[in-house]
Amino acid sequence: MAPEAKERQRRRGRRLLVVGIALIALVSGLIGGALGSYLERNGVGEIELPQAGAEPKDRPSGSVAGIAAAALPGVVTLHVSGDSAQGTGTGFVLDGKGHILTNNHVVEPAGTGGEITVTFSSGDTAEAEVIGRDSGYDLAVVKVSRVRGLKPLTLGNSENVQVGDPVVAIGAPFDLANTVTSGIISAKERPITAGGEKGDGSDISYVDALQTDAPINPGNSGGPLVDSKARVIGINSAIRSADEGSDSRGGQAGSIGLGFAIPINQGKRVAEELINFGRATHPVIGVTLDTEFTGDGARIAEKGKDGGPAVNANGPGDKAGLKPGDTITEVNGSPVHSSDELIVKVRAHRPKDRLDLTIERDGRDREVTLVLGSAHSD
């Protein structure tokens, strides 16, 4: 080959080499750019997202979490079974001897031969027996034996409660144990009645209730309503459903923000009597009321249930000067609109308490003072 031809071949080879190197550099740049962009978006290796570190578990004592932590160890779930019924409710420990307060309608399915199992917040279980119960107050006391480390809840004073106070309800709604809900006291002295399934009125409970918007559902019955210091101020007992009215008997209606609790001052007195005597006393005025009366107030009937006197001889009403046909319109300055409301207001007091009544007789108002008597529950 001629020297000129060889030189032209070498120059063409160098140009191809330069072009090849340029192409390799371009491809490498594209790959590197894409890889860099991917790494920029996704990082190197496995993804690890940022997260807060461990924090102390303690919460301020007045917070819902702090209240729950203080109260939960003293709250129990009751599983009750009998010959023809079974159910779940809630209760709370009263003392180190094993006494637990709950609703009567929670333990009622056990009857005389059923079983009651108590489950503590720790998961431990124990068998319980009924010490005493009262359908008129819808309260019952059961007792567990040979259980150590009980955590009694502190009882507050329901007289101190004001509308708007924050509250926490604890229970086992729909058998979901250790459930905590919060809200406020939305009303006080709300007269409610519940029960009445037996038809003879023997199982009707009358409550001058604390009303709360803390969600309460079937299974919460008998559980504590506690204040901001984790003190029990009420026993959750009834709910108002959208279509069934007051329901404290374990129906399946859900909460609409209207729950009712028995004030703890009443619960304390009844619990003490059930523990000490096995039954509770009811304050009475010693008259028969006309339940058919549809006017405003509570009218005393003309005759008693068995045709006897409507005002018991030498009873509280007789001593105060009450007569058949009188209509009681106020108790201690609070209006009374029906017989049920009068019973509720009377049951909110103790035997021997003094009541100032306003009565209507022959179209005129009169003021009388009455000292409540007592009657034992059946």
NUKOL-172159 format. One record per residue (C-alpha): x, y negated, z; residue in one letter. Coordinates in steps of 0.05 Angstrom, whole numbers, padded with zeros to 5 digits, always signed. Each point is the difference from the previous one (the first is absolute). Last residue first. Layout:
REM NUKOL-172159
XYZA
...
This chain:
REM NUKOL-172159
-01773+00125+01974D
+00030-00068+00016S
-00010-00025+00070H
-00044-00060+00013A
+00019-00066+00031S
-00033-00065+00023G
+00015-00069-00027L
-00014-00060+00044V
-00050-00047-00033L
-00008-00075+00000T
-00061-00032-00031V
-00011-00061-00043E
-00069-00012-00030R
-00023-00022-00069D
-00074-00013-00013R
-00048+00030-00051G
-00034+00046+00050D
+00067+00029+00020R
+00066-00011-00037E
+00061+00023+00037I
+00070-00030+00008T
+00045+00047+00039L
+00060-00015+00044D
+00036+00065+00014L
+00036+00022+00063R
+00046+00060-00004D
-00019+00056+00049K
+00011+00054-00054P
+00052-00024-00050R
-00011-00041-00062H
+00004+00012-00076A
-00056+00051+00008R
-00048-00058+00016V
+00020-00038-00063K
-00008+00062-00043V
-00068+00017+00031I
-00024-00071-00013L
+00024+00003-00072E
-00037+00066-00011D
-00064-00030+00026S
+00005-00057-00049S
+00021-00072-00011H
+00037-00017+00064V
+00032-00069+00002P
+00061-00012+00045S
-00010-00045+00061G
+00017+00054+00051N
-00050+00046-00033V
-00053-00035-00044E
-00068+00014-00031T
-00031+00052+00047I
-00074+00006-00016T
-00047+00014+00058D
-00058+00046-00018G
+00006+00043+00062P
+00029-00042+00057K
+00070-00021+00024L
+00004-00028+00070G
+00075+00010+00013A
-00015+00056+00050K
-00044+00035-00051D
+00055-00006-00053G
+00053+00029+00046P
-00044+00058+00022G
-00046-00003+00061N
-00056+00031-00043A
+00023+00012-00070N
-00029-00050-00049V
-00037+00035-00057A
-00044+00036+00050P
-00020+00072-00016G
-00031+00024-00064G
+00057+00048-00013D
+00042-00049-00041K
-00017-00059+00045G
-00059-00046-00013K
-00009-00073-00021E
+00068-00001-00032A
+00052-00053+00016I
+00016-00041-00061R
+00070-00011-00027A
+00009-00064-00040G
-00027-00026-00066D
-00062+00036-00024G
-00004+00070-00028T
-00021+00038+00063F
-00003+00074-00014E
+00058+00015+00048T
-00040-00027+00058D
+00050+00005+00057L
-00007+00040+00063T
+00029-00034+00061V
+00052+00015+00054G
+00053-00050-00018I
+00054+00052-00011V
+00076+00006+00004P
+00023+00069-00024H
+00043+00045+00042T
+00051+00048-00029A
+00012+00075+00007R
+00055+00048+00020G
+00010-00034+00067F
+00071-00027+00003N
+00022+00008-00073I
-00068-00019-00029L
-00006-00058+00048E
+00069-00026-00017E
-00014+00007-00074A
-00065-00039+00006V
+00033-00058+00036R
+00059-00001-00049K
-00044+00004-00062G
-00042-00059+00023Q
+00061-00043+00010N
+00029+00030-00064I
-00054-00031-00043P
-00032+00053-00045I
+00025-00012-00070A
-00037-00017-00064F
+00024-00001-00072G
-00023-00044-00057L
+00053-00006-00054G
-00035+00041-00053I
+00028+00065+00026S
-00019+00066-00033G
-00063+00042+00006A
+00015+00073+00015Q
-00043+00007+00062G
+00035+00013+00066G
-00054-00018+00048R
+00016-00073+00013S
-00039-00029-00058D
-00033-00067+00003S
-00039-00018-00063G
-00006+00053-00055E
+00008-00035-00066D
+00062-00045+00003A
+00029+00035+00061S
+00006-00031+00068R
+00050+00036+00043I
-00003+00030+00070A
+00042+00021+00059S
+00069-00031+00005N
+00015-00005+00075I
+00018-00070+00021G
+00052-00047+00031I
+00058+00049+00005V
+00065-00036+00012R
+00052+00000-00056A
+00022-00071+00017K
-00033-00028-00064S
-00065+00033+00019D
-00021+00073-00007V
-00061+00036-00027L
+00009+00071+00024P
-00028+00063-00031G
-00066+00032+00019G
-00026+00000-00072S
+00055-00011-00051N
-00018+00066-00033G
-00055-00031-00043P
+00028-00068-00022N
+00024-00064+00032I
+00034-00056-00040P
+00018-00058+00046A
-00058-00048-00012D
-00020+00001+00073T
-00063-00006+00042Q
+00004+00008+00076L
-00063+00034+00022A
-00056-00008+00049D
-00014+00075-00009V
-00062+00042+00007Y
+00007+00074-00014S
-00059+00042-00022I
+00006+00074+00016D
-00062+00007+00044S
-00043-00039-00048G
-00048+00058-00012D
+00016+00008-00073G
+00063+00040+00009K
+00036-00040-00054E
-00006-00064+00040G
+00072-00022-00007G
+00021-00072-00001A
-00024-00066+00030T
+00034-00067-00009I
+00001-00066+00038P
+00058-00043-00023R
+00030-00031+00063E
+00061-00026-00038K
+00014-00015-00073A
+00055+00005-00053S
+00055+00026+00046I
+00058+00003-00049I
+00033+00048-00048G
+00048+00059+00000S
+00001+00072-00020T
+00044+00057+00025V
-00008+00073-00018T
+00032+00050+00048N
-00040+00059-00026A
-00033+00002-00069L
-00060+00044+00019D
-00049-00042-00041F
+00021-00059+00043P
+00047+00023+00055A
+00009-00058+00048G
+00032-00066+00018I
-00033-00068-00005A
+00042-00064+00006V
-00027-00067+00022V
+00013-00074-00013P
-00044-00049+00039D
-00048-00038-00045G
-00059+00004+00048V
+00026+00000+00071Q
+00017+00058+00046V
+00013-00016+00073N
-00063+00036+00025E
+00025+00062-00036S
+00055+00007+00052N
+00059+00044-00020G
+00013+00073+00016L
+00072+00023-00008T
+00007+00064-00039L
+00022+00063+00036P
+00061+00035-00030K
+00001+00073+00021L
+00069+00030+00008G
-00021+00068+00023R
-00063+00040-00016V
-00020+00053+00051R
-00074-00016-00007S
-00041-00040-00050V
-00062-00037+00021K
-00061-00027-00036V
-00039-00063+00017V
-00062-00019-00038A
-00034-00064-00024L
-00061-00014-00042D
-00027-00047+00054Y
-00069+00031+00000G
+00029+00067-00023S
+00042+00009+00063D
+00057+00049+00008R
+00039+00034+00055G
+00063+00041+00011I
-00001+00033-00069V
+00057+00050-00009E
+00063-00007-00042A
+00047+00048-00035E
+00068-00027-00018A
+00039-00020-00062T
+00068-00030-00015D
+00006-00040-00065G
+00037-00058+00032S
-00062-00044-00008S
-00037+00048+00045F
-00050+00053-00024T
-00057+00018+00046V
-00040+00064-00013T
-00072+00004+00024I
-00036+00067-00002E
-00074+00018+00004G
-00039+00035+00054G
-00041-00054+00034T
-00011-00046-00059G
+00063-00009-00042A
-00039-00042-00049P
-00009-00054+00054E
+00074-00015+00005V
+00003-00056-00052V
-00071-00024+00014H
+00020-00013+00073N
+00054-00047-00023N
+00071+00005+00027T
+00040-00009+00064L
+00057+00048+00018I
+00018+00023+00070H
+00065+00039+00004G
+00023-00015+00070K
+00050-00053-00024G
-00056-00049-00014D
-00050-00026-00052L
+00026+00033-00064V
-00036-00019-00063F
-00053+00032-00043G
-00015+00013-00074T
-00049+00041-00039G
-00006+00061-00044T
-00060+00044-00011G
-00034+00067+00008Q
-00071+00025+00000A
-00044+00061+00010S
+00033+00043+00052D
+00050-00052+00021G
+00065-00032-00023S
+00036-00063+00020V
+00066-00025-00027H
+00023-00060+00042L
+00055-00046-00023T
+00041-00035+00054V
+00024-00070+00015V
+00050-00015+00056G
+00063+00007-00043P
-00032-00046-00052L
-00007-00061+00044A
+00070-00030+00006A
+00022+00015-00071A
-00067-00024-00027A
+00006-00067+00036I
+00070-00010-00027G
-00021+00017-00071A
-00059-00047+00005V
+00046-00055+00026S
-00005-00024+00072G
+00058+00043+00026S
+00047-00022-00055P
+00024+00061-00040R
+00054+00051+00017D
+00025+00043-00057K
+00067-00037-00007P
+00020-00008-00073E
+00035+00046-00051A
+00024-00033-00064G
-00040-00035-00053A
+00006+00029-00070Q
+00039-00015-00064P
-00010+00050-00057L
+00051+00053-00017E
+00006+00021-00074I
+00047+00058-00016E
+00066-00014-00040G
+00022-00068-00025V
-00051-00054-00005G
-00065+00002-00039N
-00006-00066-00037R
+00073-00019-00002E
+00020+00072-00014L
-00047+00001-00059Y
+00026-00067-00027S
+00072+00023+00009G
-00015+00064-00037L
-00033-00037-00057A
+00058-00049-00004G
+00051+00056+00003G
-00035+00039-00055I
-00004-00062-00044L
+00073-00018+00014G
+00023+00071-00014S
-00037-00001-00066V
+00032-00067-00019L
+00070+00023+00022A
-00007+00065-00039I
-00023-00039-00061L
+00059-00049+00006A
+00049+00058+00007I
-00028+00032-00062G
+00004-00066-00039V
+00072-00008+00022V
+00017+00071-00020L
-00035-00009-00068L
+00040-00064-00012R
+00065+00036+00019R
-00016+00056-00049G
-00014-00050-00056R
+00068-00034+00014R
+00036+00068-00002R
-00034+00018-00066Q
+00020-00067-00032R
+00072+00012+00021E
+00001+00070-00030K
-00026-00026-00066A
+00053-00054-00004E
+00055+00052+00015P
-00023+00043-00058A
-00024+00070+00016M
